[in-house]
């Protein structure tokens, strides 16, 4: 990572920093790292021979769609069991007109409008 890079107001281009600016993040298994999303970061080579797990979680304002389009890719079984609060968090609630593609009075996206899991096989069929 490049400490303080989230305050630079610049895009992370390699020519903007040198090797001396990079700080490796090392921690024991089970450690969680939280950082502001604009921090310039990457992942290094896994040299352990064991799988390395990671969980990426992002948040954005309700008027923006998240990186993953859950309204198109969430499995119907998961959606059927999800509480309303979770559906709102992942983008099913229409917010002030954003995300609307149905009648103006609809407050959330209907289940029958989903296309299902997005895979290369599904794209080839579509």
MDTraj code that builds the backbone (N, CA, C; nanometers):
import mdtraj as md
import numpy as np

residues = "UNK UNK UNK UNK UNK UNK UNK UNK UNK UNK UNK UNK UNK UNK UNK UNK UNK UNK UNK UNK UNK UNK UNK UNK UNK UNK UNK UNK UNK UNK UNK UNK UNK UNK UNK UNK UNK UNK UNK UNK UNK UNK UNK UNK UNK UNK UNK UNK UNK UNK UNK UNK UNK UNK UNK UNK UNK UNK UNK UNK UNK UNK UNK UNK UNK UNK UNK UNK UNK UNK UNK UNK UNK UNK UNK UNK UNK UNK UNK UNK UNK UNK UNK UNK UNK UNK UNK UNK UNK UNK UNK UNK UNK UNK UNK UNK UNK UNK UNK UNK UNK UNK UNK UNK UNK UNK UNK UNK UNK UNK UNK UNK UNK UNK UNK UNK UNK UNK UNK UNK UNK UNK UNK UNK UNK UNK".split()
xyz = np.array([
    [0.0845, -0.1174, 0.0000],
    [0.0000, 0.0000, 0.0000],
    [0.0892, 0.1240, 0.0000],
    [0.0292, 0.2356, -0.0342],
    [0.1013, 0.3627, -0.0317],
    [0.0353, 0.4499, 0.0753],
    [0.0993, 0.4633, 0.1932],
    [0.0390, 0.5418, 0.3015],
    [0.0066, 0.6847, 0.2575],
    [-0.1120, 0.7321, 0.2959],
    [-0.1538, 0.8689, 0.2657],
    [-0.2025, 0.8906, 0.1240],
    [-0.1955, 0.7880, 0.0392],
    [-0.2341, 0.8048, -0.1008],
    [-0.3827, 0.8383, -0.1169],
    [-0.4655, 0.7989, -0.0211],
    [-0.6084, 0.8294, -0.0286],
    [-0.6351, 0.9794, -0.0165],
    [-0.5367, 1.0548, 0.0264],
    [-0.5523, 1.1998, 0.0400],
    [-0.4949, 1.2764, -0.0794],
    [-0.4360, 1.2049, -0.1755],
    [-0.3659, 1.2705, -0.2861],
    [-0.4598, 1.3293, -0.3907],
    [-0.5805, 1.2746, -0.4037],
    [-0.6715, 1.3208, -0.5081],
    [-0.6307, 1.2741, -0.6467],
    [-0.5384, 1.1790, -0.6547],
    [-0.4905, 1.1293, -0.7842],
    [-0.5252, 0.9822, -0.8009],
    [-0.5290, 0.9391, -0.9261],
    [-0.5480, 0.7977, -0.9573],
    [-0.4172, 0.7235, -0.9315],
    [-0.4239, 0.5956, -0.8950],
    [-0.3020, 0.5194, -0.8645],
    [-0.2277, 0.4757, -0.9905],
    [-0.1372, 0.5581, -1.0380],
    [-0.0550, 0.5242, -1.1540],
    [0.0864, 0.4954, -1.1048],
    [0.1484, 0.3872, -1.1525],
    [0.2817, 0.3501, -1.1035],
    [0.3856, 0.4618, -1.1163],
    [0.3745, 0.5461, -1.2154],
    [0.4742, 0.6529, -1.2314],
    [0.4619, 0.7628, -1.1257],
    [0.3565, 0.7607, -1.0434],
    [0.3378, 0.8626, -0.9407],
    [0.4070, 0.8277, -0.8087],
    [0.4592, 0.7061, -0.7973],
    [0.5272, 0.6669, -0.6744],
    [0.6425, 0.5734, -0.7074],
    [0.7362, 0.5595, -0.6146],
    [0.8506, 0.4705, -0.6313],
    [0.8450, 0.3561, -0.5333],
    [0.9370, 0.2632, -0.5484],
    [0.9434, 0.1470, -0.4587],
    [0.9535, 0.1894, -0.3126],
    [1.0218, 0.3028, -0.2879],
    [1.0395, 0.3495, -0.1491],
    [0.9079, 0.3943, -0.0860],
    [0.8040, 0.4191, -0.1672],
    [0.6742, 0.4616, -0.1157],
    [0.5868, 0.3434, -0.0727],
    [0.6180, 0.2244, -0.1206],
    [0.5355, 0.1070, -0.0951],
    [0.5634, 0.0479, 0.0426],
    [0.4573, 0.0131, 0.1133],
    [0.4695, -0.0494, 0.2453],
    [0.3954, -0.1828, 0.2401],
    [0.4662, -0.2951, 0.2634],
    [0.3955, -0.4242, 0.2636],
    [0.3106, -0.4390, 0.3891],
    [0.1990, -0.5034, 0.3744],
    [0.1120, -0.5316, 0.4883],
    [0.1277, -0.6808, 0.5193],
    [0.1781, -0.7105, 0.6360],
    [0.1935, -0.8481, 0.6795],
    [0.1251, -0.8632, 0.8143],
    [0.0514, -0.9723, 0.8291],
    [-0.0225, -0.9940, 0.9529],
    [-0.0484, -1.1430, 0.9699],
    [-0.0699, -1.1864, 1.0923],
    [-0.1001, -1.3282, 1.1142],
    [-0.2364, -1.3673, 1.0575],
    [-0.2512, -1.4955, 1.0330],
    [-0.3777, -1.5484, 0.9822],
    [-0.4920, -1.5034, 1.0714],
    [-0.6030, -1.4660, 1.0107],
    [-0.7207, -1.4228, 1.0848],
    [-0.7274, -1.2737, 1.1095],
    [-0.6239, -1.2013, 1.0690],
    [-0.6206, -1.0572, 1.0887],
    [-0.7119, -0.9892, 0.9860],
    [-0.7818, -0.8875, 1.0291],
    [-0.8655, -0.8075, 0.9387],
    [-0.7997, -0.6719, 0.9197],
    [-0.8021, -0.6240, 0.7970],
    [-0.7475, -0.4920, 0.7664],
    [-0.8602, -0.4077, 0.7096],
    [-0.8779, -0.2895, 0.7641],
    [-0.9789, -0.1963, 0.7165],
    [-0.9072, -0.0719, 0.6668],
    [-0.9501, -0.0220, 0.5535],
    [-0.8915, 0.1015, 0.5032],
    [-0.9903, 0.1731, 0.4148],
    [-0.9681, 0.3010, 0.3998],
    [-1.0506, 0.3864, 0.3145],
    [-1.0290, 0.3435, 0.1699],
    [-1.1354, 0.3337, 0.0941],
    [-1.1304, 0.2761, -0.0401],
    [-1.0402, 0.3456, -0.1395],
    [-1.0054, 0.4708, -0.1164],
    [-0.9175, 0.5417, -0.2105],
    [-0.7700, 0.5138, -0.1857],
    [-0.7374, 0.4409, -0.0781],
    [-0.5982, 0.4078, -0.0489],
    [-0.5430, 0.3210, -0.1613],
    [-0.4290, 0.3586, -0.2173],
    [-0.3678, 0.2787, -0.3228],
    [-0.3167, 0.1499, -0.2601],
    [-0.3619, 0.0391, -0.3119],
    [-0.3276, -0.0893, -0.2541],
    [-0.3300, -0.1973, -0.3613],
    [-0.2754, -0.3079, -0.3301],
    [-0.2764, -0.4235, -0.4188],
    [-0.2497, -0.5469, -0.3353],
    [-0.2393, -0.6593, -0.4012],
    [-0.2063, -0.7813, -0.3282],
    [-0.0800, -0.8398, -0.3889],
    [0.0025, -0.8921, -0.3025],
    [0.1278, -0.9512, -0.3476],
    [0.1113, -1.0977, -0.3810],
    [0.2176, -1.1567, -0.4278],
    [0.2180, -1.2975, -0.4634],
    [0.2036, -1.3834, -0.3389],
    [0.1182, -1.4826, -0.3454],
    [0.1034, -1.5786, -0.2367],
    [0.2128, -1.6831, -0.2538],
    [0.3111, -1.6794, -0.1665],
    [0.4259, -1.7697, -0.1756],
    [0.4188, -1.8841, -0.0751],
    [0.3038, -1.9034, -0.0125],
    [0.2937, -2.0029, 0.0942],
    [0.2636, -2.1429, 0.0447],
    [0.2072, -2.1567, -0.0744],
    [0.1640, -2.2879, -0.1195],
    [0.0265, -2.3251, -0.0671],
    [-0.0304, -2.2406, 0.0164],
    [-0.1643, -2.2606, 0.0723],
    [-0.2576, -2.1551, 0.0147],
    [-0.3867, -2.1862, 0.0045],
    [-0.4812, -2.0838, -0.0443],
    [-0.4819, -1.9621, 0.0477],
    [-0.4988, -1.8465, -0.0082],
    [-0.5115, -1.7237, 0.0704],
    [-0.6521, -1.6710, 0.0488],
    [-0.7242, -1.6567, 0.1562],
    [-0.8625, -1.6118, 0.1489],
    [-0.8688, -1.4612, 0.1699],
    [-0.9643, -1.3997, 0.1057],
    [-0.9860, -1.2578, 0.1251],
    [-1.1338, -1.2268, 0.1140],
    [-1.1773, -1.1307, 0.1885],
    [-1.3156, -1.0852, 0.1826],
    [-1.3118, -0.9373, 0.1525],
    [-1.3688, -0.8991, 0.0413],
    [-1.3743, -0.7590, 0.0037],
    [-1.5161, -0.7096, 0.0244],
    [-1.5289, -0.6021, 0.0946],
    [-1.6597, -0.5477, 0.1255],
    [-1.6565, -0.3992, 0.0940],
    [-1.7478, -0.3547, 0.0125],
    [-1.7504, -0.2138, -0.0240],
    [-1.8878, -0.1557, 0.0064],
    [-1.8894, -0.0275, 0.0330],
    [-2.0134, 0.0427, 0.0594],
    [-2.0177, 0.1671, -0.0274],
    [-2.1369, 0.2082, -0.0623],
    [-2.1527, 0.3321, -0.1377],
    [-2.2889, 0.3920, -0.1028],
    [-2.3069, 0.5163, -0.1408],
    [-2.4339, 0.5828, -0.1151],
    [-2.5478, 0.5104, -0.1846],
    [-2.6688, 0.5198, -0.1323],
    [-2.7808, 0.4454, -0.1903],
    [-2.8156, 0.4867, -0.3329],
    [-2.7705, 0.6026, -0.3760],
    [-2.8007, 0.6451, -0.5125],
    [-2.7032, 0.5845, -0.6143],
    [-2.6008, 0.5123, -0.5660],
    [-2.5032, 0.4493, -0.6546],
    [-2.5176, 0.2983, -0.6452],
    [-2.4976, 0.2310, -0.7547],
    [-2.4978, 0.0854, -0.7531],
    [-2.3611, 0.0374, -0.7044],
    [-2.3564, -0.0708, -0.6266],
    [-2.2278, -0.1237, -0.5823],
    [-2.1521, -0.1878, -0.6985],
    [-2.0267, -0.2255, -0.6758],
    [-1.9460, -0.2878, -0.7806],
    [-2.0118, -0.4149, -0.8321],
    [-2.0668, -0.4930, -0.7436],
    [-2.1396, -0.6135, -0.7817],
    [-2.2853, -0.5754, -0.7984],
    [-2.3449, -0.6083, -0.9113],
    [-2.4844, -0.5737, -0.9353],
    [-2.5736, -0.6852, -0.8805],
    [-2.6025, -0.6776, -0.7519],
    [-2.6822, -0.7811, -0.6861],
    [-2.8232, -0.7892, -0.7421],
    [-2.8735, -0.6810, -0.7958],
    [-3.0096, -0.6846, -0.8500],
    [-3.0180, -0.7758, -0.9723],
    [-2.9056, -0.8033, -1.0342],
    [-2.9044, -0.8954, -1.1476],
    [-2.8453, -1.0311, -1.1122],
    [-2.7507, -1.0356, -1.0193],
    [-2.6773, -1.1583, -0.9960],
    [-2.7116, -1.2374, -0.8726],
    [-2.7969, -1.1864, -0.7844],
    [-2.8272, -1.2602, -0.6613],
    [-2.9136, -1.3817, -0.6929],
    [-2.8745, -1.4941, -0.6362],
    [-2.9502, -1.6173, -0.6590],
    [-3.0909, -1.6037, -0.6019],
    [-3.1920, -1.6511, -0.6728],
    [-3.3301, -1.6383, -0.6258],
    [-3.3533, -1.6965, -0.4872],
    [-3.2877, -1.8097, -0.4532],
    [-3.3050, -1.8694, -0.3209],
    [-3.2508, -1.7803, -0.2104],
    [-3.1390, -1.7136, -0.2361],
    [-3.0813, -1.6210, -0.1383],
    [-3.1730, -1.5006, -0.1230],
    [-3.2212, -1.4494, -0.2344],
    [-3.3099, -1.3341, -0.2318],
    [-3.4396, -1.3644, -0.1576],
    [-3.4928, -1.4836, -0.1759],
    [-3.6187, -1.5208, -0.1099],
    [-3.6045, -1.5215, 0.0416],
    [-3.4866, -1.5556, 0.0921],
    [-3.4624, -1.5624, 0.2365],
    [-3.4113, -1.4306, 0.2954],
    [-3.3731, -1.3352, 0.2114],
    [-3.3114, -1.2109, 0.2596],
    [-3.4151, -1.1191, 0.3240],
    [-3.3822, -1.0635, 0.4404],
    [-3.4734, -0.9663, 0.5023],
    [-3.4720, -0.8354, 0.4228],
    [-3.5762, -0.7564, 0.4389],
    [-3.5901, -0.6306, 0.3669],
    [-3.4679, -0.5405, 0.3857],
    [-3.4145, -0.5339, 0.5079],
    [-3.2991, -0.4465, 0.5344],
    [-3.1791, -0.4866, 0.4486],
    [-3.1553, -0.6170, 0.4299],
    [-3.0447, -0.6624, 0.3460],
    [-3.0714, -0.6268, 0.1996],
    [-3.1941, -0.6475, 0.1547],
    [-3.2282, -0.6130, 0.0163],
    [-3.2038, -0.4647, -0.0107],
    [-3.2367, -0.3821, 0.0854],
    [-3.2133, -0.2383, 0.0693],
    [-3.0642, -0.2085, 0.0633],
    [-2.9839, -0.2763, 0.1469],
    [-2.8394, -0.2525, 0.1483],
    [-2.7719, -0.2903, 0.0173],
    [-2.8201, -0.3925, -0.0504],
    [-2.7546, -0.4376, -0.1735],
    [-2.8171, -0.3805, -0.3006],
    [-2.9087, -0.2857, -0.2860],
    [-2.9543, -0.2120, -0.4030],
    [-3.0929, -0.2407, -0.4549],
    [-3.1748, -0.3151, -0.3812],
    [-3.3090, -0.3449, -0.4304],
    [-3.4093, -0.2338, -0.4021],
    [-3.3769, -0.1430, -0.3136],
    [-3.4667, -0.0314, -0.2857],
    [-3.4402, 0.0800, -0.3862],
    [-3.5444, 0.1248, -0.4501],
    [-3.5320, 0.2385, -0.5399],
    [-3.5144, 0.3625, -0.4535],
    [-3.4112, 0.4391, -0.4803],
    [-3.3783, 0.5541, -0.3966],
    [-3.3959, 0.6822, -0.4770],
    [-3.4986, 0.7597, -0.4430],
    [-3.5199, 0.8907, -0.5044],
    [-3.5137, 0.8852, -0.6571],
    [-3.5659, 0.7785, -0.7154],
    [-3.5687, 0.7663, -0.8601],
    [-3.4527, 0.6885, -0.9185],
    [-3.3405, 0.6761, -0.8448],
    [-3.2267, 0.6012, -0.8972],
    [-3.2561, 0.4521, -0.8916],
    [-3.2194, 0.3812, -0.9965],
    [-3.2375, 0.2369, -1.0000],
    [-3.3745, 0.1955, -1.0503],
    [-3.4580, 0.2908, -1.0811],
    [-3.5947, 0.2605, -1.1240],
    [-3.5970, 0.2163, -1.2704],
    [-3.6639, 0.1064, -1.2971],
    [-3.6907, 0.0683, -1.4353],
    [-3.8299, 0.0087, -1.4464],
    [-3.9147, 0.0456, -1.3533],
    [-4.0518, -0.0021, -1.3492],
    [-4.1418, 0.1198, -1.3322],
    [-4.2650, 0.0982, -1.2914],
    [-4.3599, 0.2070, -1.2699],
    [-4.3080, 0.3034, -1.1628],
    [-4.3393, 0.4317, -1.1720],
    [-4.2886, 0.5310, -1.0768],
    [-4.3222, 0.5030, -0.9307],
    [-4.4284, 0.4318, -0.9012],
    [-4.4684, 0.4082, -0.7627],
    [-4.3974, 0.2890, -0.6991],
    [-4.3230, 0.2087, -0.7780],
    [-4.2572, 0.0897, -0.7249],
    [-4.1415, 0.1311, -0.6344],
    [-4.1369, 0.0719, -0.5118],
    [-4.0327, 0.1097, -0.4158],
    [-3.9127, 0.0165, -0.4174],
    [-3.9263, -0.1027, -0.4747],
    [-3.8119, -0.1937, -0.4830],
    [-3.8251, -0.2791, -0.6084],
    [-3.7143, -0.3385, -0.6468],
    [-3.7095, -0.4195, -0.7680],
    [-3.7743, -0.5539, -0.7413],
    [-3.8601, -0.5988, -0.8320],
    [-3.9335, -0.7240, -0.8145],
    [-3.8453, -0.8439, -0.8481],
    [-3.8705, -0.9537, -0.7814],
    [-3.7919, -1.0758, -0.7990],
    [-3.7974, -1.1277, -0.9420],
    [-3.9093, -1.1173, -1.0086],
    [-3.9219, -1.1724, -1.1433],
    [-3.8467, -1.0913, -1.2487],
    [-3.7852, -0.9817, -1.2096],
    [-3.7065, -0.9018, -1.3029],
    [-3.5594, -0.9397, -1.3031],
    [-3.5191, -1.0338, -1.2185],
    [-3.3796, -1.0729, -1.2094],
    [-3.3415, -1.1642, -1.3253],
    [-3.2149, -1.1583, -1.3660],
    [-3.1687, -1.2459, -1.4731],
    [-3.0913, -1.3654, -1.4192],
    [-3.0595, -1.3675, -1.2905],
    [-2.9884, -1.4790, -1.2305],
    [-2.8384, -1.4608, -1.2328],
    [-2.7670, -1.5668, -1.1960],
    [-2.6214, -1.5607, -1.1858],
    [-2.5601, -1.5298, -1.3213],
    [-2.4637, -1.4394, -1.3222],
    [-2.3971, -1.4011, -1.4448],
    [-2.2717, -1.4852, -1.4621],
    [-2.2728, -1.5743, -1.5614],
    [-2.1598, -1.6626, -1.5886],
    [-2.1287, -1.6563, -1.7370],
    [-2.0083, -1.7004, -1.7788],
    [-1.9784, -1.7030, -1.9223],
    [-2.0785, -1.7881, -2.0003],
    [-2.1254, -1.8985, -1.9381],
    [-2.2216, -1.9842, -2.0062],
    [-2.3547, -1.9118, -2.0275],
    [-2.3990, -1.8368, -1.9263],
    [-2.5253, -1.7630, -1.9376],
    [-2.5120, -1.6525, -2.0427],
    [-2.3964, -1.5878, -2.0488],
    [-2.3746, -1.4822, -2.1473],
    [-2.3786, -1.5375, -2.2890],
    [-2.3266, -1.6596, -2.3085],
    [-2.3267, -1.7198, -2.4407],
    [-2.4672, -1.7557, -2.4857],
    [-2.5533, -1.7916, -2.3898],
    [-2.6925, -1.8258, -2.4222],
    [-2.7714, -1.7008, -2.4575],
    [-2.7489, -1.5925, -2.3771],
    [-2.8248, -1.4702, -2.3903],
    [-2.7993, -1.4007, -2.5183],
])
top = md.Topology()
chain = top.add_chain()
for i, resn in enumerate(residues, 1):
    res = top.add_residue(resn, chain, resSeq=i)
    for name in ("N", "CA", "C"):
        top.add_atom(name, md.element.get_by_symbol(name[0]), res)
traj = md.Trajectory(xyz[None], top)
